[in-house]
Amino acid sequence: MRLVLMGGSLRAGSFNGRLLGHLASELALRGHETTGYSGAQLRFPLFEDGLAPSAELVALHAALGAAQGLVIVSPEYNAGIPGHLKNAVDWLSTMRPSPWSGLPVLLCAASPGAFGGARGLGAWRVTLANMGAIVAPEGLTVPHADQQLDEKGAPTEARTAANLGRNLDAFLALAARLR
Ligand SMILES: Cc1cc2nc3c(=O)[nH]c(=O)nc-3n(C[C@H](O)[C@H](O)[C@H](O)COP(=O)(O)O)c2cc1C
């Protein structure tokens, strides 16, 4: 399958960016074609009515339109979606055809906190449902990511590592059924 991954913060050494890299490797190992967009690559001008989307946004729109699924790896900012990612999503929601309608999405998050960014994923669910995306029932969270992600972005805690494989496989099965 052709899959897009989007996420990470604008921070050098972003845990979510690191986790995104590991997820892309795991998907490639399973034989899938992946294109990843880091936080910096998702830093677009603030959406403004009447402003034309940049060439980078047009390319991202085309990549999502051709994808069978999307993996979002999002930091949690104040129990919500970080501004740069929400801005990118808002831009993409104005572009036609809608890349969101019927798009299978896996939600992932990493945080140094004890909840692993789970509350932010709740905010993502509301936004994605509004746009008609189909979010996998289970998401992946990595708590204590400052201690529990290795330098390549793999979770070091056994239960989280097992969850990662299980969530990826369940998401791939969902995406295969839908697209
Ligand atoms: C403005 C701001 C708000 C934050 N709010 C939360 C929060 O609600 N929950 C949480 O677990 N971490 C929160 N954090 C901490 C982030 O999880 C932490 O900075 C994390 O490293 C961000 O992801 P990154 O490593 O990919 O940059 C917040 C950080 C910032 C800068």
Ligand as a Chemical Component Dictionary entry (heavy atoms), coordinates in Angstrom:
data_LIG
# 
_chem_comp.id                   LIG 
_chem_comp.type                 NON-POLYMER 
_chem_comp.pdbx_formal_charge   0 
_chem_comp.three_letter_code    LIG 
# 
loop_
_chem_comp_atom.comp_id 
_chem_comp_atom.atom_id 
_chem_comp_atom.alt_atom_id 
_chem_comp_atom.type_symbol 
_chem_comp_atom.charge 
_chem_comp_atom.model_Cartn_x 
_chem_comp_atom.model_Cartn_y 
_chem_comp_atom.model_Cartn_z 
_chem_comp_atom.pdbx_ordinal 
LIG C1  C1  C 0 2.855  24.686 24.441 1  
LIG C2  C2  C 0 3.078  23.301 24.962 2  
LIG C3  C3  C 0 2.017  22.613 25.539 3  
LIG C4  C4  C 0 2.203  21.314 25.996 4  
LIG N1  N1  N 0 1.130  20.632 26.495 5  
LIG C5  C5  C 0 1.262  19.309 26.815 6  
LIG C6  C6  C 0 0.138  18.533 27.202 7  
LIG O1  O1  O 0 -0.990 18.989 27.259 8  
LIG N2  N2  N 0 0.326  17.213 27.462 9  
LIG C7  C7  C 0 1.571  16.619 27.361 10 
LIG O2  O2  O 0 1.690  15.411 27.589 11 
LIG N3  N3  N 0 2.663  17.351 27.024 12 
LIG C8  C8  C 0 2.531  18.664 26.737 13 
LIG N4  N4  N 0 3.612  19.394 26.365 14 
LIG C9  C9  C 0 4.927  18.763 26.390 15 
LIG C10 C10 C 0 5.188  18.037 25.104 16 
LIG O3  O3  O 0 4.582  16.766 25.151 17 
LIG C11 C11 C 0 6.680  17.904 24.916 18 
LIG O4  O4  O 0 7.238  19.188 24.706 19 
LIG C12 C12 C 0 7.020  16.963 23.797 20 
LIG O5  O5  O 0 8.406  16.777 23.787 21 
LIG C13 C13 C 0 6.494  17.511 22.488 22 
LIG O6  O6  O 0 6.718  16.625 21.447 23 
LIG P1  P1  P 0 8.085  16.630 20.586 24 
LIG O7  O7  O 0 9.107  15.925 21.406 25 
LIG O8  O8  O 0 7.708  15.868 19.353 26 
LIG O9  O9  O 0 8.456  18.064 20.335 27 
LIG C14 C14 C 0 3.467  20.695 25.901 28 
LIG C15 C15 C 0 4.530  21.406 25.332 29 
LIG C16 C16 C 0 4.333  22.682 24.855 30 
LIG C17 C17 C 0 5.494  23.410 24.208 31 
# 
loop_
_chem_comp_bond.comp_id 
_chem_comp_bond.atom_id_1 
_chem_comp_bond.atom_id_2 
_chem_comp_bond.value_order 
_chem_comp_bond.pdbx_ordinal 
LIG C1  C2  SING 1  
LIG C2  C3  SING 2  
LIG C2  C16 DOUB 3  
LIG C3  C4  DOUB 4  
LIG C4  N1  SING 5  
LIG C4  C14 SING 6  
LIG N1  C5  DOUB 7  
LIG C5  C6  SING 8  
LIG C5  C8  SING 9  
LIG C6  O1  DOUB 10 
LIG C6  N2  SING 11 
LIG N2  C7  SING 12 
LIG C7  O2  DOUB 13 
LIG C7  N3  SING 14 
LIG N3  C8  DOUB 15 
LIG C8  N4  SING 16 
LIG N4  C9  SING 17 
LIG N4  C14 SING 18 
LIG C9  C10 SING 19 
LIG C10 O3  SING 20 
LIG C10 C11 SING 21 
LIG C11 O4  SING 22 
LIG C11 C12 SING 23 
LIG C12 O5  SING 24 
LIG C12 C13 SING 25 
LIG C13 O6  SING 26 
LIG O6  P1  SING 27 
LIG P1  O7  DOUB 28 
LIG P1  O8  SING 29 
LIG P1  O9  SING 30 
LIG C14 C15 DOUB 31 
LIG C15 C16 SING 32 
LIG C16 C17 SING 33 
# 
